[in-house]
Amino acid sequence: MIMDATSRIKDVLTVTTRFIELLTEENNALRGKRPEDVAGLVEDKAAVSRAYETLVSGLAKEPEALKAAAPALRDRMRALGEILQSLMDENVRLLTAAIDVSRRVLHIAAEAAKQNQPGPTTYSAMGTMAGGGGASRSAVPMSVNHSL
């Protein structure tokens, strides 16, 4: 029983350490505005988070196994868990900020595109452009193919 608990906690420590490494790398990429680096971590992060969740939920279902492990291992697991939680909190803040910035940029681009759409334009009796909207109020050069 003690060997099993020790082995399981060591597995949790290994996965937690890898999760910490990934989140540290992702947070640094988010702070450095390197979305391509963030995208490269998605699969590893998903796999490690699933492994972490599976291992921790297994230990939570058997508190006796956790109590049977050496106090040093439990303390190490607790310390890594606190580091991991801190990194996850930071990751949420950084991802939320990055998503917000992306949404604002897309909104600005969409508004600019709307403003640059020409509206209906007609010609006045003098042959000049009249009415209509659009960003470009000046006449656009045009040629006519008279052979048609």
C-alpha positions in Angstrom: 0.0 0.0 0.0 2.8 2.5 0.9 4.7 1.6 -2.2 1.6 2.1 -4.3 0.9 5.5 -2.7 4.5 6.6 -3.1 4.5 5.5 -6.7 1.3 7.4 -7.4 2.5 10.5 -5.7 5.7 10.4 -7.7 3.6 10.2 -10.9 1.6 13.2 -9.7 4.9 15.1 -9.0 6.3 14.2 -12.5 3.1 15.3 -14.3 2.8 18.5 -12.1 6.4 19.4 -12.9 5.7 19.1 -16.6 2.5 21.1 -16.3 4.4 23.8 -14.5 7.0 23.9 -17.3 4.3 24.1 -20.0 2.4 26.9 -18.2 5.6 28.9 -17.6 6.5 28.6 -21.3 2.9 29.5 -22.3 2.7 32.5 -19.9 6.1 33.8 -21.2 4.8 33.5 -24.8 1.6 35.3 -23.9 3.5 38.1 -22.2 5.9 38.3 -25.2 2.9 38.4 -27.6 4.1 35.2 -29.4 0.8 33.5 -30.4 2.6 31.0 -32.6 4.5 29.7 -29.6 1.3 29.5 -27.6 -0.4 27.5 -30.4 2.5 25.1 -30.4 1.9 24.2 -26.8 -1.9 23.5 -27.0 -1.7 19.7 -27.6 1.0 19.1 -24.9 -0.9 21.2 -22.4 -4.2 19.4 -23.1 -2.5 16.0 -22.7 -0.7 16.9 -19.5 -3.8 18.5 -18.0 -5.8 15.4 -18.7 -3.1 13.2 -17.1 -2.9 15.6 -14.1 -6.6 15.5 -13.6 -6.8 11.7 -13.8 -3.9 11.2 -11.3 -5.1 13.8 -8.8 -8.7 12.6 -8.9 -7.5 9.1 -8.3 -5.6 10.2 -5.2 -8.6 12.2 -4.0 -10.8 9.1 -4.1 -8.3 7.3 -1.8 -7.3 9.6 1.0 -5.8 6.7 2.9 -3.2 6.1 0.2 -2.2 9.8 0.4 -1.9 9.6 4.2 0.3 6.5 3.8 2.9 8.3 1.7 6.0 9.9 3.2 5.4 13.4 4.6 8.2 14.8 2.4 6.4 13.6 -0.7 3.1 15.1 0.5 4.8 18.4 1.3 6.5 18.4 -2.2 3.1 17.7 -3.9 1.5 20.5 -1.9 4.2 23.0 -2.8 4.1 22.1 -6.5 0.3 22.3 -6.4 0.5 25.9 -5.0 3.0 26.8 -7.8 0.8 25.2 -10.4 -2.3 27.0 -9.1 -0.5 30.4 -9.2 0.6 29.7 -12.8 -2.9 28.7 -13.8 -4.4 31.9 -12.3 -1.8 33.9 -14.3 -2.5 31.9 -17.4 -6.2 32.7 -17.2 -5.5 36.4 -16.8 -3.1 36.4 -19.8 -5.3 34.4 -22.0 -8.3 36.6 -21.1 -6.3 39.7 -22.0 -5.1 38.2 -25.3 -8.6 37.2 -26.3 -9.9 40.7 -25.4 -7.2 42.3 -27.5 -7.9 40.1 -30.4 -11.6 40.8 -30.2 -11.0 44.6 -30.1 -8.6 44.4 -33.1 -11.2 42.4 -35.1 -13.9 44.9 -34.1 -11.8 47.8 -35.2 -10.9 46.0 -38.5 -14.6 45.3 -39.1 -15.6 48.9 -38.4 -12.9 50.1 -40.8 -14.1 47.8 -43.5 -17.7 49.0 -43.0 -16.6 52.6 -43.3 -14.6 51.9 -46.5 -17.6 50.3 -48.3 -18.8 52.7 -51.0 -22.4 53.6 -50.8 -24.7 54.2 -53.8 -23.4 56.9 -56.1 -25.2 58.8 -58.8 -24.2 61.4 -61.3 -25.4 64.9 -61.2 -26.6 66.8 -64.2 -23.1 68.2 -64.6 -21.6 64.7 -64.8 -20.0 64.8 -61.3 -20.6 62.2 -58.7 -23.3 63.0 -56.3 -24.8 61.4 -53.2 -23.5 58.1 -51.8 -21.4 57.3 -48.9 -18.1 55.6 -48.5 -14.8 56.7 -47.4 -13.5 57.9 -50.8 -15.4 61.0 -51.7 -13.1 61.9 -54.6 -13.8 60.6 -58.1 -12.1 57.5 -59.1 -10.4 57.5 -62.5 -12.2 55.4 -65.0 -11.8 54.5 -68.7 -14.4 53.3 -71.1 -13.8 50.7 -73.9 -15.6 52.3 -76.9 -15.1 49.2 -79.0 -17.9 47.4 -77.2 
